[in-house]
Amino acid sequence: MGVELGYENCHSKKLKKMNYIHRDLASGKWQKFTFVEQMANVGSEIFRAISWRNKNLEYSQKAFERGLELLDLTIEANKNSHKLKELTRLREILIDYFLFNNQYSSSDKFFKKYFYAFNYAARVSV
């Protein structure tokens, strides 16, 4: 599996993964998006991961990896923000839901509801 599961420690927000799927975004383009646009893009990948889960596990896994990478870029772009705690908790919950035993009792419905607001807001602001 190509997913890096975390940071070196909770005080170092440096990303461990250096081989980005979204190289152009990782090189600085991501920071030009608004927070709402960033989260809408993360949500789109998570929607794909959910949608593919029962049809094609490989596609679902790849969509999850892309979503996690975009979330990592969002965390890095917002590391000095009041949003950091929510973003890192979201990362933890996503990893638990897709890769582990879902100890937080998350659901497809929860993630769809959470990300729908960002997708809607991003569309309205265009």
Long-range contacts (C-beta under 8 A, 24 or more apart in sequence): 1-61, 1-65, 1-99, 2-65, 3-64, 3-65, 3-68, 3-95, 3-99, 5-95, 5-99, 13-75, 13-76, 13-79, 15-72, 15-76, 17-69, 17-72, 20-69, 21-65, 21-66, 21-69, 22-66, 22-69, 22-70, 22-73, 25-70, 25-73, 26-69, 26-73, 30-70, 30-73, 30-74, 30-77, 31-77, 34-122, 34-125, 35-74, 35-78, 35-83, 36-118, 36-121, 36-122, 36-125, 37-122, 38-70, 38-73, 38-74, 38-77, 39-74, 39-115, 39-118, 39-122, 40-115, 40-118, 40-119, 40-121, 40-122, 40-123, 41-70, 42-67, 42-70, 42-71, 42-74, 42-115, 42-118, 43-67, 43-111, 43-114, 43-115, 43-116, 43-118, 43-119, 44-115, 44-119, 45-70, 46-94, 46-111, 46-115, 47-111, 47-112, 47-115, 49-98, 50-108, 50-111, 50-112, 64-94, 64-98, 67-94, 68-94, 68-95, 90-114
